[in-house]
Amino acid sequence: MPGEKLLSLLQTLSKVERNRFRKYLLSPYLNDQPELTSLFDVLDHALRDTKTALPDKQQIWKRLYPAQSFNDAQFRRMISDINQLCLQFLAAEARKENPLTEALDLQRLLDKPELKKHLAGVERQIQRLFSEAPGQSTDFYLTQFHLYNNTIDKASKYLTVSGYGENLSAADYYLECFYLTQKLELYVGWLLYRGARVSEKPLELPEGFWDFAAHERFQDVALLLVYRQVVHCLLEPEEEAHYHQLLNHLDNYSQQLSSRDLRKCYFIAQNYCALKINQGKREYYREMFEIFKKIIQKELLLEEGSLSEGIFKNIVTVALGVGEFDWTETFIETYTPFLPAKIRENARSFNLSYLYFHQKRFDKVLELLRNVEYNDVVYVLGSKLILIQTYYEMNEIMAMDSLIDSFRIYIRRNKVMSKNLKREYMNYLNFVKKLMDLRLSGQKATQKFREQVMAGSATTSKKWLLEKIDALQRR
């Protein structure tokens, strides 16, 4: 495959972005090698034509230079040059997304006596951009510092004293705001990391940090107040009042936070709910569902116009867990188009089948899953679990036994699954087999089996198994 590094980069671009990159390549100021545009056209066409295999290096060279013999060194240099131009293009596109950064750079560049009018226009633009800023993130405070620091530099350079003290004080204030909020953002990141794995190097806050952060001059810094509450939640999870206060802060200060910070804090609150659910507090399923609804309501769910497959599945699972079936169906149909194209149909059919299973529409489950072949191991495992449970609910014993046998073979032969995961699924299949035998057994054997399931460390469909055991004990 020619230029795997370049191809992987181009594949991350949308069709619109690749069209814009082609215009970028056509600029003589940015690219003085016209042959690079031709090379890009060949690669772009190959990426768009998913039914045809990518051409090799010699085939591409022949299209570009039909009368010349293949030159590997020149070809590799061209690939490298396009790769570098693509990186520069991405940087330029990112810069366009943040006009404030460009305006601050111009403020420094135009700091000349003969360009006073130009500088005044740029500074008016900066003030307008600040007034339109979507929330006060750490970047907001840093750019405010740069604004006032640029003004201080100009005043020092030309011995201008008017307003110098006020600008100096403002620069100092915004620098402190940036430090405090950025320090807490890093600290929150470390607390989350520490909760997931052993951290060898602690991230510590300097002595007196909390007293300094609580100073009245920072009482209007919304991000600081929210992050302080997040830290309370992470350090003292047993105090549920911290969680409720965090939700109040997110409601009260949502207009003052950037979408990125607001999304991040809502997902931390959702993780807190998951912690409580794992502790047996099932009422937090409803709490988590309400958080997801707020994320959707505040238009925070999508990032750059797309939706994570994992978040999509989590929302469906939580919504079904609280019995919101109609809401779930609407959610699946509304947000499936925002999933990555490669997994979109798989995700839709799998999550719809999960919904139909909860609704006890077992015929619809079979209709969706019987003839679907999933490539992703996660979907394979999940769909087979749903099918086994569906056959049990429909009393289709022969079909269930056959599927269990084929599932065992799949697990043994699978080279992607870990040994622990294989063991977990094998134990689950054994439990289902025993569950079938219990239908002819007494209460004593049923209770003993319940204790075995409860004692197991595996979580695969444990809730469903316990529900079926409870149903047998109520006979």
URJO-V138267 format. One record per helix or strand. SS is the DSSP state (2 for helix, 1 for strand). FROM is the first residue (numbers start at 0). LEN is the number of residues. Records with the same first field share a line. If there is no record, write none. Layout:
SS = FROM-LEN + FROM-LEN
//
This chain:
2 = 3-8 + 14-12 + 33-15 + 56-8 + 71-25 + 98-11 + 112-19 + 137-20 + 163-33 + 208-5 + 215-3 + 221-14 + 239-13 + 253-3 + 258-20 + 283-14 + 308-13 + 324-14 + 340-18 + 361-8 + 376-17 + 396-17 + 418-20 + 442-13 + 461-12
1 = 302-1 + 305-1
//
